[in-house]
Every structure is written in C-alpha cells, then in structure tokens.
Amino acid sequence: MELMLYDTYERALRPFVALQSGAAGLYACGPTVYDYAHIGNLRTYLFGDVLRRVLALNGYAVRHVICVTDVGHLTSDADTGEDKMEKGSRRTSKSAWDIAAFYTRAFQQDIADLNILAPAVWAHATEHIQEQIDFIAGIERKGFSYRTEDGIYFDTQKLERYGHLARLKIEGLQSGHRVELRDKRSPTDFALWKFSGDAQRQMEWDSPWGRGFPGWHIECSAMSTRYLGALFDIHIGGEDHIPVHHTNEIAQHEACHAHPPARYWLHGAFLKVDGGDKMSKSAGEFLRLATLSERGVDPLAYRYLVLSAHYRSPLTFSWAALDAAQTALNRLRLAYHRLPEGGQPDAHYQQALQAELNQDLNTPRALALMWELLKSDVSEAAQKATLRWLDEVLGLGLAAWTPALPAVPGEVQAMVTARDLARQEKRWADADTLRLSIEDAGYTVRDTPAGTSIQPH
C-alpha cells in the first residue's frame, strides 16, 4: 500500500520512497528553550509523531532527530533584535544555561504527557558548536559567504534557486522593506556567524572569524548532517519555517553539497485562537499544556483534538472544542475497556484505516472509520484488537488506561458476592434474581473471564 506525503518543496503529493530500504531518517526543528512551549508549538510535534508512527506502520525503522535550540539567536528572522536566551535569562533571573536546561526538561515532559515517542537523538545546538563552525567553513570555501561589520553572512545572490521552497519572488523584495540592510548585500542574506562585539553575552564561542555565536539556521544544517547524513529522507516543521528558516537551511546545504538536505519537506499548519490569529509566545499570552491539566483536561484529549483536523489544515482552539474532544476520548476509552479480549484485527478495517493514514496522514478520516468500526457487525473481540492496532498510530494510550473504580455501596457488593456464590453452586435462578436486584440498584453486570464486573448505568 503506497504511502503518499505532501512535499512542500514540490507542492505536490508524492509517493514516499526511502533512500534506504526499510529505514527512514526524520529530522524535526525543535524548540527554542527560552520559555515554555505552548499548545500551538506542540501541535507540530504531534504531527511529527503521527508521521513517525505511520512510517513504522509501513515497515520503516525510523531514526528520528529533534533539535533543541539552546544557543541564543536573535528574536527576528532578520538577524536583528534581542537574543532570546538573554531575554529569558533577564525574565527569570537565571543564567542562560540554567533556563535552557529548565525549559528543555519542561518541553520533554510535555512530549511525554502527550504520548509523543521520544526521538532517537535530542540534538542540542550548544553541544554542536564545532560542527556548525565546520559547516560555515565549508560554505566559505565554496565562495558563498562574506564578512560584514557584525558577522559572516550567506550571499543568497550566488545561489540560483534560492527561495524555491517558499516560492520567494526575490526581485520583489525591496531593500530595507523586509529587513534593515546595513552592510548586507541583499535583504535575503542571512547570518552564519554573529560577532559578540561589545555586548556582554553568556553564550559565545571562539571561531576562525572572531568570538561570537552561530546564526539560527546553521545549527539544523550541521546537526541533521551529523546524525542523518548529507542527504536524508524527511525534514519537518511548522509552516512558519517555510519562508525563512527552512529556505535558508536549504541554501546552506546546496552551497556545500549541491542539493537540499532532505528529499521530502512536510509542514504543519498553525493552531489558531479566537479571532483567527496564530498562538504565539511573542504575543505575551499563550496556553501551556499544564494550563489544560489545571483545568482538569487530560493532555491526551488535546492529542485527540489535534488528530481531528488534518495536519496541513488550520485548527482553531476553543475550550468547547477541547471539552468535546475530552468527551469523545472518554467514550472511546470506555468502549475499548468494555470490549472482550481474544480477537484478531479485522483485515478489512485494517486495510481501510491504513489507506486513510497513508493518504498524507489523514487522521480525521481514520477517526471516523474507528467510530464506524465500533458500530459495525465486526465481532467485539476483533473490534478491540483492531482498535489496539490502530492506536499504535493514534497514540491515545487506550490499552494503558483503566477506569476509576466506582465506589460501590456495601449492600450492592454483598449482592455481587452472593451472586458469584450462586453461580459457583449452579443456583441459576438465585443468580438471576440477584442480577436483577443489582441492576435495580443502578449497576450493569458483566461476566468476564476475570470475574464479575459492575459499572454504574
């Protein structure tokens, strides 16, 4: 069954063909750890997790790398503004190194709470400074860089296909319109290495060009090459990475290797808030996953909400939508828990579900088919087995969930015990009478291989 993925680079659905049979390299741009991740950020990592699981469903052993931007870079895509790590340090009165470690742990906890599989590699930018310096030196040797008063810059005019990913119209970018030019040759040129100058910085390093710190984009070029090679299968990120960050990653890589780093580029859409704006840390107010938990919402209900929309479609967050997702997840958990064990996945539904997932990760259709399965004439044991198989991709943790035990009144528990004894002694009429009495008390009785189970109506 063919796996089709929407490649932003080609602006088309393409069949996935791995570079190496049975294996896939997957690189994800990670968080800048100067603050907590918000739930809009986390939507991107949920989409990446589904992609990884669908690749595994199709038989690929996935080497998944997530970068951690724990080195300061400037708040503007134009290489200007404040250093984000220094800004976070002032806000918290902690060192830049301490806040990087703190917010990295917080992000990893969010990942775990959402049942997102941990990557094979957490690639920290601060641990790969030499690789970044070496990559810049390679760009310099190929003649694609130049020096200015404040750093080493990439000369985008020397790269014929610069901006192809974002379909940038270079001629339409007027000098000084998108960025302040200073002594840059073109508004699209970007920093490879910035000089510290007279600024007091906590994160800076020596380099062949002077003491300073790497530009934002170079870390991903250096670390993806380090862990996945000069050419790998899939690079993912949010749609905001298309016009600048990923465009510049591709430029750096083409300067060194004459081809983009990845064969497929996938991008997730924004999470919107009321009013239509994307959720953003720069706006000063954003929702953390912990905020949902404080409200009593299971983090996996947010995962369910994200799965209900296609990853390339905008999703508008509202508390009503989240509450509906929590209700749906609870219904699904109870349905799964009440189904009997002992079946095999239904081949027809397996094929139909994989067909939807293989069509560019169509999780909304997969969810719809899942609910259709629960209303079908497929045996209950097969339904449960099929749900367990599907949850390897959906990641809702159905098998790990157990219902809270109801507080059963003593008189009801006594009737359950008496009924069990009557069944053991084959006093079937007494057992039936006791069953009716238990049901009259408000409980549904189920006889299972593990014993009698009762649940409130």
C-alpha positions as CSV (number, residue, x, y, z in Angstrom):
1,M,0.0,0.0,0.0
2,E,1.6,3.2,-1.2
3,L,2.4,6.0,1.4
4,M,1.7,9.4,-0.1
5,L,3.1,12.6,1.6
6,Y,2.6,16.2,0.6
7,D,6.0,17.7,-0.2
8,T,6.1,21.4,0.3
9,Y,9.2,21.6,-1.9
10,E,7.4,20.2,-4.9
11,R,3.9,21.5,-3.8
12,A,2.5,18.1,-4.6
13,L,1.5,14.7,-3.1
14,R,4.4,12.3,-3.7
15,P,4.8,8.6,-3.0
16,F,7.3,8.1,-0.3
17,V,10.4,6.2,-1.4
18,A,13.1,5.9,1.2
19,L,16.8,6.3,0.4
20,Q,17.5,3.0,2.2
21,S,15.1,0.1,2.0
22,G,13.3,-0.4,5.3
23,A,14.7,2.7,7.0
24,A,13.8,6.4,7.2
25,G,15.6,9.4,8.5
26,L,13.4,12.1,10.0
27,Y,14.6,15.5,11.3
28,A,12.4,17.9,13.2
29,C,13.2,21.5,14.1
30,G,12.8,21.7,17.8
31,P,12.0,24.3,20.4
32,T,14.0,27.4,21.3
33,V,14.2,26.8,25.0
34,Y,13.9,30.3,26.5
35,D,10.3,29.8,27.6
36,Y,7.6,27.1,27.9
37,A,6.2,25.6,24.7
38,H,2.6,26.5,24.0
39,I,0.0,24.1,22.7
40,G,0.4,25.6,19.2
41,N,4.0,24.6,19.2
42,L,3.1,21.1,20.4
43,R,0.7,20.6,17.5
44,T,3.7,20.4,15.2
45,Y,5.3,17.7,17.3
46,L,2.1,15.7,17.4
47,F,2.0,15.8,13.6
48,G,5.6,14.6,13.6
49,D,4.8,11.8,16.0
50,V,1.9,10.6,13.7
51,L,4.3,10.7,10.7
52,R,6.8,8.6,12.6
53,R,4.2,6.1,13.6
54,V,2.8,5.9,10.1
55,L,6.3,5.2,8.7
56,A,6.6,2.4,11.3
57,L,3.2,1.1,10.2
58,N,4.6,0.9,6.7
59,G,7.6,-1.1,7.8
60,Y,10.2,1.6,8.2
61,A,12.7,1.7,11.1
62,V,12.7,5.4,11.8
63,R,15.7,7.4,13.0
64,H,14.1,10.5,14.5
65,V,16.2,13.5,15.4
66,I,14.8,16.6,17.2
67,C,17.0,19.7,17.6
68,V,17.0,21.8,20.7
69,T,17.8,25.4,20.1
70,D,19.5,26.1,23.4
71,V,22.0,28.6,22.0
72,G,20.9,32.2,21.8
73,H,19.7,33.6,18.5
74,L,18.0,36.8,17.7
75,T,14.3,37.3,18.1
76,S,13.9,38.5,14.5
77,D,14.2,36.3,11.4
78,A,16.3,39.3,10.0
79,D,19.2,38.7,12.4
80,T,18.3,41.7,14.5
81,G,16.7,42.3,17.8
82,E,17.3,40.7,21.2
83,D,18.9,37.3,21.9
84,K,16.1,35.0,23.1
85,M,18.2,33.2,25.7
86,E,19.4,36.5,27.2
87,K,15.9,37.8,27.2
88,G,14.7,34.7,29.0
89,S,17.6,35.0,31.4
90,R,16.6,38.5,32.4
91,R,13.0,37.5,32.8
92,T,13.8,34.6,35.2
93,S,16.9,35.9,36.9
94,K,18.6,32.7,36.0
95,S,21.6,32.1,33.7
96,A,21.0,31.4,30.1
97,W,22.4,27.9,30.6
98,D,20.1,27.2,33.5
99,I,17.0,28.4,31.7
100,A,17.9,26.3,28.6
101,A,18.2,23.2,30.8
102,F,14.9,24.0,32.7
103,Y,12.8,24.7,29.6
104,T,14.3,21.6,27.8
105,R,13.1,19.4,30.6
106,A,9.7,21.1,30.6
107,F,9.4,20.5,26.8
108,Q,10.3,16.9,27.2
109,Q,7.7,16.5,29.9
110,D,5.1,17.9,27.6
111,I,6.2,15.5,24.9
112,A,5.8,12.6,27.4
113,D,2.4,13.8,28.6
114,L,1.1,13.8,25.0
115,N,2.4,10.3,24.4
116,I,4.8,11.5,21.7
117,L,7.6,9.0,21.2
118,A,10.9,10.3,22.3
119,P,13.4,10.8,19.4
120,A,16.5,8.7,18.9
121,V,18.5,11.9,19.3
122,W,17.9,15.1,21.1
123,A,20.4,17.3,19.3
124,H,21.4,20.3,21.4
125,A,22.8,23.2,19.5
126,T,25.2,24.1,22.3
127,E,26.8,20.7,22.1
128,H,27.5,21.0,18.3
129,I,29.2,24.4,18.0
130,Q,32.3,22.9,16.3
131,E,30.1,21.1,13.7
132,Q,28.5,24.5,13.0
133,I,31.8,26.2,12.6
134,D,33.0,23.5,10.3
135,F,29.8,23.8,8.2
136,I,30.3,27.6,7.9
137,A,33.9,27.0,6.9
138,G,32.6,24.7,4.1
139,I,30.3,27.4,2.9
140,E,33.2,29.9,2.9
141,R,35.4,27.6,0.9
142,K,32.7,27.4,-1.8
143,G,32.5,31.1,-2.0
144,F,29.0,31.7,-0.7
145,S,29.9,33.9,2.3
146,Y,31.2,37.4,3.0
147,R,32.2,39.4,6.1
148,T,30.4,42.4,7.5
149,E,31.0,44.6,10.5
150,D,28.8,42.4,12.7
151,G,29.3,38.9,11.3
152,I,29.7,36.3,8.5
153,Y,26.8,36.3,6.0
154,F,25.5,34.0,3.4
155,D,25.3,35.5,-0.1
156,T,21.9,34.4,-1.4
157,Q,22.5,36.1,-4.8
158,K,25.1,33.5,-5.7
159,L,22.5,30.7,-5.4
160,E,20.3,30.4,-8.4
161,R,17.4,28.5,-6.8
162,Y,17.4,30.5,-3.5
163,G,13.9,30.7,-2.2
164,H,12.4,27.8,-4.2
165,L,10.8,26.2,-1.1
166,A,8.8,29.3,-0.3
167,R,8.5,30.4,-3.9
168,L,10.0,33.7,-2.9
169,K,9.9,36.5,-5.6
170,I,13.4,37.8,-4.9
171,E,13.0,40.7,-7.3
172,G,10.0,41.9,-5.3
173,L,11.9,42.2,-2.0
174,Q,12.8,45.9,-1.8
175,S,16.0,46.8,0.0
176,G,15.1,47.7,3.6
177,H,11.5,46.6,3.3
178,R,11.8,43.1,4.8
179,V,15.0,43.8,6.8
180,E,17.3,46.6,7.6
181,L,20.2,46.1,5.2
182,R,23.1,47.8,7.0
183,D,26.1,46.5,5.1
184,K,24.3,43.3,3.8
185,R,24.4,42.9,0.1
186,S,20.8,41.7,-0.3
187,P,17.8,41.8,2.0
188,T,17.6,37.9,1.8
189,D,21.2,37.4,3.0
190,F,21.4,35.9,6.5
191,A,23.9,35.5,9.3
192,L,26.0,32.4,9.6
193,W,28.1,33.7,12.5
194,K,27.5,36.8,14.5
195,F,30.2,38.7,16.3
196,S,29.7,39.5,20.0
197,G,31.2,42.9,19.7
198,D,31.0,44.9,22.9
199,A,27.9,43.2,24.1
200,Q,28.1,41.1,27.3
201,R,26.8,37.7,26.4
202,Q,26.6,34.5,28.4
203,M,26.7,32.2,25.3
204,E,29.6,32.9,22.9
205,W,32.5,31.0,21.4
206,D,35.8,31.5,19.6
207,S,35.8,30.8,15.9
208,P,38.1,31.5,12.9
209,W,36.2,34.7,12.3
210,G,36.1,36.1,15.8
211,R,34.3,35.5,19.1
212,G,30.6,35.2,18.7
213,F,27.7,32.8,18.2
214,P,26.1,30.9,15.3
215,G,23.3,32.2,13.3
216,W,19.9,30.5,13.7
217,H,19.8,28.4,10.6
218,I,23.3,26.8,10.7
219,E,22.5,24.6,13.7
220,C,20.0,22.5,11.8
221,S,22.2,22.1,8.7
222,A,25.1,20.9,10.9
223,M,23.2,18.6,13.2
224,S,21.0,17.0,10.5
225,T,24.2,16.2,8.6
226,R,25.9,14.9,11.7
227,Y,23.1,12.4,12.6
228,L,21.3,11.6,9.3
229,G,23.9,12.3,6.6
230,A,24.2,14.9,3.8
231,L,21.0,13.6,2.3
232,F,18.2,12.1,4.3
233,D,14.5,11.3,3.8
234,I,12.2,13.8,5.6
235,H,12.5,17.2,7.2
236,I,9.5,18.6,9.1
237,G,8.5,21.8,11.0
238,G,5.8,24.3,11.3
239,E,4.5,26.3,8.3
240,D,6.2,29.4,9.7
241,H,9.6,27.8,8.9
242,I,8.9,27.8,5.2
243,P,9.8,31.4,4.1
244,V,13.0,31.9,6.2
245,H,14.4,29.1,8.3
246,H,13.9,26.1,6.0
247,T,14.6,28.2,3.0
248,N,18.0,29.2,4.5
249,E,18.7,25.7,5.6
250,I,18.3,24.5,2.0
251,A,20.5,27.4,0.8
252,Q,23.4,26.5,3.2
253,H,23.2,22.8,2.2
254,E,23.1,23.5,-1.5
255,A,26.1,25.7,-1.2
256,C,28.1,22.8,0.4
257,H,26.6,19.7,-1.2
258,A,24.8,21.0,-4.4
259,H,21.4,19.5,-3.2
260,P,18.9,20.1,-0.5
261,P,19.4,18.1,2.7
262,A,16.1,16.3,2.6
263,R,14.1,14.6,-0.2
264,Y,10.7,15.5,1.4
265,W,9.6,18.6,3.3
266,L,6.5,18.5,5.4
267,H,4.9,21.4,7.3
268,G,2.2,21.5,9.9
269,A,-0.4,24.3,10.0
270,F,-0.8,26.8,12.8
271,L,-3.1,26.4,15.8
272,K,-5.5,29.4,15.7
273,V,-7.2,31.2,18.6
274,D,-10.4,33.1,18.7
275,G,-10.1,36.0,16.2
276,G,-8.1,33.9,13.8
277,D,-4.6,34.7,15.0
278,K,-2.0,32.0,15.4
279,M,-1.0,31.2,19.0
280,S,2.3,32.9,19.7
281,K,4.8,33.5,22.5
282,S,5.6,36.9,21.2
283,A,2.0,38.0,21.9
284,G,2.8,37.5,25.6
285,E,-0.2,35.2,26.3
286,F,-0.3,31.6,25.4
287,L,-1.7,28.3,26.6
288,R,0.6,25.7,28.0
289,L,-0.3,22.0,28.2
290,A,-0.1,22.4,32.0
291,T,-2.9,25.0,31.7
292,L,-5.2,22.4,30.3
293,S,-4.3,20.0,33.0
294,E,-5.0,22.6,35.7
295,R,-8.5,22.9,34.2
296,G,-8.9,19.1,34.6
297,V,-8.4,18.2,30.9
298,D,-6.4,15.1,30.1
299,P,-3.4,16.1,27.8
300,L,-4.5,13.2,25.6
301,A,-7.8,15.0,25.0
302,Y,-5.7,17.7,23.3
303,R,-4.0,15.0,21.2
304,Y,-7.4,13.7,20.2
305,L,-8.4,17.3,19.2
306,V,-5.3,17.7,17.1
307,L,-6.0,14.3,15.4
308,S,-9.5,15.5,14.5
309,A,-8.0,18.0,12.0
310,H,-5.6,17.3,9.1
311,Y,-2.1,18.4,10.0
312,R,-2.0,20.8,7.0
313,S,-5.3,22.5,7.9
314,P,-5.6,25.3,10.4
315,L,-7.2,24.3,13.7
316,T,-9.0,26.8,15.9
317,F,-8.7,26.2,19.6
318,S,-11.6,26.7,21.9
319,W,-12.5,25.3,25.3
320,A,-15.7,24.0,23.8
321,A,-13.8,22.0,21.2
322,L,-11.4,20.7,23.8
323,D,-14.3,19.6,26.1
324,A,-15.9,17.8,23.1
325,A,-12.6,16.0,22.4
326,Q,-12.4,15.0,26.1
327,T,-15.9,13.6,25.9
328,A,-15.1,11.7,22.7
329,L,-11.9,10.3,24.2
330,N,-13.7,9.2,27.4
331,R,-16.3,7.4,25.3
332,L,-13.6,5.7,23.3
333,R,-11.7,4.6,26.4
334,L,-14.8,3.1,27.9
335,A,-15.8,1.3,24.7
336,Y,-12.3,-0.2,24.4
337,H,-12.2,-1.2,28.0
338,R,-15.6,-3.0,27.8
339,L,-14.7,-5.0,24.7
340,P,-13.6,-8.5,25.3
341,E,-10.1,-9.8,24.6
342,G,-9.1,-12.7,22.4
343,G,-9.7,-11.4,18.9
344,Q,-7.6,-10.6,15.9
345,P,-7.6,-7.3,14.0
346,D,-10.2,-7.1,11.3
347,A,-8.4,-7.2,7.9
348,H,-11.0,-5.1,6.1
349,Y,-10.8,-2.2,8.6
350,Q,-7.0,-2.5,8.9
351,Q,-6.8,-2.0,5.1
352,A,-9.2,0.9,5.1
353,L,-7.6,2.6,8.1
354,Q,-4.1,2.3,6.7
355,A,-5.3,3.6,3.3
356,E,-6.5,6.8,5.1
357,L,-3.3,7.2,7.1
358,N,-1.2,6.6,4.0
359,Q,-3.0,9.4,2.3
360,D,-0.9,12.1,3.8
361,L,-1.7,11.2,7.4
362,N,-5.5,11.6,7.1
363,T,-6.2,11.2,10.8
364,P,-9.7,12.8,10.7
365,R,-10.8,10.0,8.3
366,A,-9.1,7.4,10.4
367,L,-11.0,8.6,13.5
368,A,-14.3,8.5,11.5
369,L,-13.6,4.9,10.4
370,M,-12.7,4.0,14.0
371,W,-16.2,5.1,15.2
372,E,-17.7,3.3,12.3
373,L,-15.9,0.1,13.4
374,L,-17.4,0.3,16.8
375,K,-20.9,0.4,15.3
376,S,-20.2,-2.4,12.8
377,D,-21.1,-6.1,12.9
378,V,-17.4,-7.0,13.4
379,S,-17.1,-9.2,16.5
380,E,-16.4,-7.3,19.7
381,A,-13.1,-9.1,20.3
382,A,-12.0,-8.2,16.7
383,Q,-13.1,-4.6,17.3
384,K,-10.8,-4.4,20.4
385,A,-7.9,-5.9,18.5
386,T,-8.4,-3.5,15.6
387,L,-8.5,-0.5,18.0
388,R,-5.3,-1.7,19.7
389,W,-3.6,-2.0,16.3
390,L,-4.9,1.5,15.2
391,D,-3.8,3.1,18.5
392,E,-0.2,2.2,17.6
393,V,-0.5,5.2,15.2
394,L,-3.1,7.4,17.0
395,G,-1.2,7.1,20.3
396,L,-4.2,7.7,22.6
397,G,-2.9,5.1,25.1
398,L,-6.2,3.1,25.1
399,A,-4.6,-0.1,26.5
400,A,-2.8,1.7,29.3
401,W,-6.0,3.5,30.5
402,T,-8.1,1.9,33.3
403,P,-11.4,3.3,34.5
404,A,-11.7,4.7,38.0
405,L,-13.3,2.1,40.2
406,P,-16.7,3.2,41.3
407,A,-17.5,3.5,45.0
408,V,-19.8,0.5,45.3
409,P,-22.2,0.5,48.3
410,G,-21.7,-2.3,50.7
411,E,-25.2,-3.8,50.1
412,V,-24.5,-3.9,46.3
413,Q,-21.1,-5.5,46.8
414,A,-22.8,-8.1,49.1
415,M,-25.3,-8.9,46.3
416,V,-22.4,-9.4,43.8
417,T,-20.6,-11.8,46.2
418,A,-23.9,-13.7,46.8
419,R,-24.4,-13.9,43.0
420,D,-20.9,-15.2,42.4
421,L,-21.5,-17.9,45.0
422,A,-24.9,-18.8,43.5
423,R,-23.2,-19.2,40.1
424,Q,-20.5,-21.4,41.5
425,E,-23.1,-23.6,43.1
426,K,-25.2,-23.5,39.8
427,R,-28.2,-22.0,41.5
428,W,-29.1,-20.1,38.3
429,A,-32.5,-18.8,39.4
430,D,-31.0,-17.2,42.6
431,A,-28.1,-15.8,40.4
432,D,-30.7,-14.2,38.0
433,T,-32.7,-12.7,40.9
434,L,-29.6,-11.2,42.4
435,R,-28.5,-9.8,39.0
436,L,-31.9,-8.0,38.6
437,S,-31.5,-6.6,42.2
438,I,-28.0,-5.3,41.3
439,E,-29.4,-3.7,38.1
440,D,-32.3,-2.2,40.1
441,A,-29.7,-0.6,42.4
442,G,-28.2,1.2,39.3
443,Y,-25.4,-1.1,38.1
444,T,-24.8,-3.0,34.9
445,V,-23.4,-6.5,35.5
446,R,-20.9,-8.1,33.0
447,D,-19.5,-11.6,33.4
448,T,-15.9,-11.7,32.2
449,P,-13.1,-14.4,32.3
450,A,-11.6,-12.3,35.1
451,G,-14.8,-12.4,37.2
452,T,-17.9,-10.2,37.7
453,S,-17.6,-6.6,36.7
454,I,-20.1,-3.9,37.5
455,Q,-20.4,-0.3,36.3
456,P,-22.9,2.4,37.2
457,H,-25.6,2.8,34.5
